[in-house]
Amino acid sequence: MSEQKLDEFQYRYPNNVFGHVPGAHVGTSLGTGDRFAGFADLFDYPDPRRLDIRASMRSNMGDAVASTGDRWLVRRYQQRSSITLWLLSDLSRSMAISNVNHDHLANLAHLIAHSAIGLGDRFAMAGFDAEWRQDASIMPTRQRSMPLLAANMIRDAAPATAPGVEGMIHAANMITSQHALVFLASDFCFDIELLEKTLRKLGHYTVIPIVWKHDDVNHFPSHAGWIEVRDSETGQRRSVWMRPSMKKQWQQSMNDHFEQLTACFTRNRVQPLFTNGEVTGDQLTRYFSGLKRA
C-alpha cells in the first residue's frame, strides 16, 4: 500500500443549499450561520442572544404609531448547509492501460474524500465498468477513515470481467442526495450516446467530468513497420503494418472523438477537466475558482 498524500482542494457549491444539516455552503434555511438575513421581532423569534439594541432603538424612534409599544429586534442569519461529493469511478479495461490507471483514480478518490470530509461534507463513491461495481462503492459518509478506504477499494478492485461501461447508468442511479457535486472520472473512450444519457440523468446535479486523455498514438513508431496492438476493452491482439499515414489517421480519429466529447459537455452545460496524469488539489481549486455560479 503506497503512502497517501494529504492533498486537498477548495470548492464551493454553485447554488444555495436547502437543508438543515450544518455545513460550509450557503443555505436557504435560517439558523446558526454567519450570513446576515435581516431582523425579526423578538416575539416571533425568541432568542435574546441575538437581540440588537441599536436596531431596536432606531425602529422604535422611527415608529409613527407610538401606541404599538416598543419592539425588540433580533438578528437572523442564514444557516450554512452541507452537501455530498460523489465520485463515479470508471474501472473498465481501458482505464487500466497506458497513462491512465487505477492508481491515478485511487489518488483522486483520496483527494476528494479528504477535502469533502475536512470541510464537513459527506463523501460517496460508485464504481462501474460493464456493470455497477458494488465492491468499489461507498454510501454517503463523514467517517475520517474514508479517504484511505476509498483509495484502497479502487486499488484492490478486481479487473473488469467484460468490456464496456454500461454500468455507468446504474452508478448514476445510486445518487439520491438532494445536493451533490458529482465527479465523473473516466477516459471517456466510449459511445457518446451513453454519456449523453448519463448526463441527462445527472442534470439536476453539478457534474465535474475528469477526463484522462490517452497518449497511445504518440507511442507509435514514426517509421513504417509491423507492430502489435491490443484492444483496450476486449483484450484482443492483432498485428498491424503501421505507416505514417495510418498513425495520422488514428490521431485524427482520436481528435474527432474528443471534439464530439467536448460538444456533448457543452450541450449539457458541464465544464470538463482534462488531464494526462495525476489530478492535484491545485488543479481542482483552479477549476472551482472558474466555475460559474448558477
ZAMARGU-4260 file (C-alpha; in steps of 0.2 Angstrom, whole numbers, plus 5000, padded with zeros to 4 digits):
<rodrens>
0) 5000/5000/5000 | 5008/5017/4994 | 5008/5032/5006 | 4994/5044/5003 | 4997/5062/5001
5) 4986/5074/5011 | 4982/5085/4997 | 4966/5094/4996 | 4956/5107/4986 | 4945/5122/4990
10) 4927/5121/4982 | 4910/5129/4984 | 4893/5123/4979 | 4887/5135/4965 | 4869/5135/4971
15) 4861/5139/4988 | 4858/5123/4998 | 4841/5119/5006 | 4844/5108/5021 | 4845/5108/5040
20) 4862/5099/5042 | 4875/5112/5046 | 4890/5113/5034 | 4901/5125/5024 | 4889/5130/5010
25) 4877/5145/5008 | 4860/5138/5014 | 4842/5144/5012 | 4836/5140/5030 | 4838/5151/5044
30) 4848/5146/5059 | 4866/5147/5066 | 4877/5155/5052 | 4887/5170/5048 | 4877/5177/5034
35) 4865/5191/5040 | 4847/5188/5034 | 4838/5203/5042 | 4829/5207/5058 | 4814/5199/5066
40) 4803/5203/5081 | 4809/5195/5097 | 4791/5189/5100 | 4792/5179/5083 | 4810/5173/5086
45) 4813/5172/5105 | 4832/5172/5105 | 4838/5185/5117 | 4856/5181/5112 | 4854/5189/5096
50) 4845/5205/5102 | 4851/5221/5093 | 4848/5236/5105 | 4853/5249/5092 | 4842/5242/5078
55) 4828/5241/5091 | 4830/5259/5097 | 4831/5265/5079 | 4815/5256/5075 | 4806/5262/5090
60) 4811/5280/5086 | 4805/5279/5069 | 4789/5271/5073 | 4775/5283/5068 | 4762/5273/5079
65) 4768/5276/5097 | 4753/5266/5104 | 4760/5250/5097 | 4774/5250/5110 | 4792/5246/5109
70) 4798/5232/5098 | 4813/5222/5102 | 4823/5216/5086 | 4834/5201/5085 | 4846/5197/5071
75) 4843/5182/5059 | 4856/5173/5049 | 4856/5160/5035 | 4862/5143/5041 | 4876/5135/5031
80) 4872/5118/5025 | 4881/5103/5019 | 4882/5093/5003 | 4888/5076/4996 | 4903/5074/4985
85) 4901/5059/4974 | 4914/5050/4964 | 4909/5039/4949 | 4924/5029/4945 | 4927/5021/4928
90) 4935/5004/4932 | 4934/4997/4914 | 4948/4989/4905 | 4954/5004/4895 | 4957/5014/4912
95) 4970/5001/4917 | 4982/5004/4902 | 4993/5017/4896 | 4995/5033/4906 | 4978/5030/4914
100) 4977/5018/4928 | 4968/5013/4944 | 4982/5022/4954 | 4978/5039/4947 | 4960/5035/4951
105) 4963/5029/4968 | 4973/5045/4972 | 4959/5056/4965 | 4946/5046/4977 | 4958/5050/4992
110) 4959/5068/4987 | 4940/5071/4985 | 4936/5061/5001 | 4949/5070/5011 | 4943/5088/5005
115) 4925/5084/5007 | 4926/5077/5025 | 4938/5090/5030 | 4925/5103/5026 | 4911/5095/5035
120) 4903/5087/5019 | 4899/5069/5015 | 4909/5058/5003 | 4901/5044/4992 | 4908/5033/4978
125) 4901/5022/4965 | 4912/5011/4953 | 4907/5005/4936 | 4913/4995/4921 | 4901/4985/4911
130) 4891/4984/4927 | 4889/4993/4943 | 4904/4988/4955 | 4897/4986/4972 | 4915/4981/4978
135) 4920/4999/4974 | 4906/5009/4981 | 4903/5018/4997 | 4887/5026/5003 | 4887/5045/5009
140) 4898/5046/5025 | 4909/5058/5035 | 4920/5045/5043 | 4938/5051/5044 | 4945/5034/5038
145) 4935/5035/5022 | 4949/5043/5011 | 4961/5029/5013 | 4947/5016/5012 | 4941/5023/4996
150) 4958/5023/4988 | 4962/5005/4993 | 4945/4999/4987 | 4950/5006/4969 | 4967/4999/4970
155) 4961/4982/4976 | 4946/4981/4964 | 4946/4966/4953 | 4949/4968/4934 | 4933/4971/4923
160) 4926/4954/4918 | 4918/4961/4902 | 4921/4975/4890 | 4911/4991/4891 | 4905/5005/4903
165) 4886/5001/4903 | 4887/5001/4922 | 4889/5020/4922 | 4870/5022/4921 | 4867/5011/4936
170) 4881/5020/4946 | 4872/5037/4942 | 4856/5029/4949 | 4865/5027/4965 | 4865/5046/4968
175) 4850/5051/4979 | 4857/5066/4988 | 4847/5081/4986 | 4863/5092/4984 | 4879/5085/4976
180) 4894/5088/4967 | 4897/5073/4955 | 4914/5069/4949 | 4913/5058/4934 | 4931/5051/4931
185) 4935/5041/4915 | 4945/5042/4899 | 4928/5043/4890 | 4933/5032/4876 | 4916/5025/4874
190) 4900/5029/4865 | 4894/5047/4866 | 4876/5042/4867 | 4879/5033/4883 | 4887/5049/4890
195) 4873/5059/4884 | 4860/5048/4893 | 4871/5048/4909 | 4872/5067/4909 | 4854/5069/4907
200) 4851/5058/4922 | 4863/5069/4932 | 4855/5085/4925 | 4850/5092/4942 | 4867/5090/4950
205) 4884/5099/4947 | 4894/5087/4937 | 4913/5088/4935 | 4920/5077/4922 | 4938/5072/4925
210) 4944/5067/4908 | 4960/5057/4906 | 4967/5058/4889 | 4977/5043/4881 | 4994/5046/4873
215) 4994/5029/4864 | 4996/5036/4847 | 5011/5046/4852 | 5020/5030/4856 | 5018/5023/4839
220) 5034/5022/4829 | 5036/5036/4816 | 5043/5024/4803 | 5034/5010/4793 | 5034/4993/4801
225) 5024/4979/4810 | 5018/4982/4827 | 5006/4973/4839 | 4991/4982/4845 | 4978/4977/4858
230) 4960/4982/4860 | 4959/4990/4877 | 4942/4984/4881 | 4941/4966/4873 | 4959/4962/4875
235) 4961/4955/4858 | 4978/4957/4850 | 4982/4959/4831 | 4997/4964/4821 | 4996/4980/4810
240) 5008/4987/4797 | 5010/5004/4804 | 5013/5018/4791 | 5014/5037/4795 | 4998/5039/4786
245) 4989/5027/4797 | 4996/5035/4813 | 4990/5051/4807 | 4973/5043/4803 | 4972/5036/4821
250) 4977/5053/4828 | 4963/5061/4818 | 4950/5049/4824 | 4955/5052/4842 | 4954/5071/4839
255) 4937/5069/4832 | 4931/5059/4847 | 4937/5072/4859 | 4928/5086/4848 | 4912/5076/4850
260) 4915/5074/4868 | 4918/5092/4871 | 4902/5096/4861 | 4892/5084/4872 | 4899/5093/4888
265) 4894/5110/4881 | 4876/5104/4876 | 4874/5098/4894 | 4882/5113/4902 | 4896/5105/4911
270) 4914/5110/4912 | 4927/5096/4910 | 4944/5095/4917 | 4956/5087/4905 | 4972/5079/4912
275) 4986/5067/4906 | 4991/5061/4923 | 4989/5064/4942 | 4975/5076/4947 | 4981/5088/4960
280) 4972/5099/4973 | 4979/5114/4965 | 4971/5109/4948 | 4954/5107/4956 | 4955/5123/4966
285) 4958/5132/4950 | 4944/5123/4942 | 4931/5128/4955 | 4938/5146/4956 | 4932/5147/4937
290) 4916/5138/4939 | 4901/5150/4936 | 4888/5151/4949 | 4870/5147/4944
</rodrens>
